[in-house]
Amino acid sequence: MRTVNIHEAKTHLSRLIDAAMKGESFIIAKAGKPVVRVSPISAPEQQHKQRLGFLAGKMQVPDDFDHMGQDEIGSLFDGQA
């Protein structure tokens, strides 16, 4: 995604708006730090990305998780239910 500084954005605003209307989003930066993202209204909003580990420390997995219910499940497959 293209980044432009505020001075360039002011100078070339019409050109940047035309590019945005064609689907080309861009970022306006102030003193080198991105502050605003410009994208066409017709562009779909980015969906929130789920991150791995967001439940870390909020739940516990039992030590025998891989073997839980092993005997019951085995008996169901053997037809002894």
Secondary structure, DSSP 8 states (H G I E B T S, - for coil): -EEEEHHHHHHTHHHHHHHHHTT--EEEEETTEEEEEE--TTS--------TTTTTTT----TTGGGTTHHHHHHHHHT--
